[in-house]
Amino acid sequence: MYRDDEPFFRAVPGFAEPAALREMNGVTMAFIGDAVYELLVRDHVLSVWNGRVELLHKKTVSFSNAAFQSAAAKALLPTLTEEEQAVFRRGRNAHTAHTPKNKTRADYHLATGLEAVFGYLYLTKREQRIASLFQAIVKMNEEYENAKNQ
């Protein structure tokens, strides 16, 4: 149970330690990063569109599908710090048992790398950096959706 005087969302105690993060595999970072990313997407979608659940779901999927996340990862990669790029590679190169449906394996691995970066930034409490990267993703999504609709 959470108290009013503590943050609702907080990193797992001990996981923000550099040694623990060096030992954490990329898929584990992507696991928490997926949740962070999804919450950011849903918060953004609700702040921009107020409509039927079907519309909200469609808008959310436009951010969360592997093809878009892959394109976003490629665009953001040059802007990532060396540390973030190392985390991205750990996520991208991690071996998973999951076989993507309707997406290429390459897209899936790039999306996993992006999620690992969001997980790492969350666990190290770098909220401003998360916000900066997500703002860039929002802009990319607008351009991506406009290009699809033309």
HELIX and SHEET records of a PDB file:
HELIX    1   1 PRO A   18  GLU A   23  1                                   6    
HELIX    2   2 GLY A   26  VAL A   48  1                                  23    
HELIX    3   3 VAL A   53  SER A   64  1                                  12    
HELIX    4   4 ALA A   66  LEU A   76  1                                  11    
HELIX    5   5 LEU A   77  THR A   79  5                                   3    
HELIX    6   6 GLU A   82  ASN A   93  1                                  12    
HELIX    7   7 ARG A  105  LEU A  123  1                                  19    
HELIX    8   8 GLU A  127  LYS A  148  1                                  22    
END                                                                             
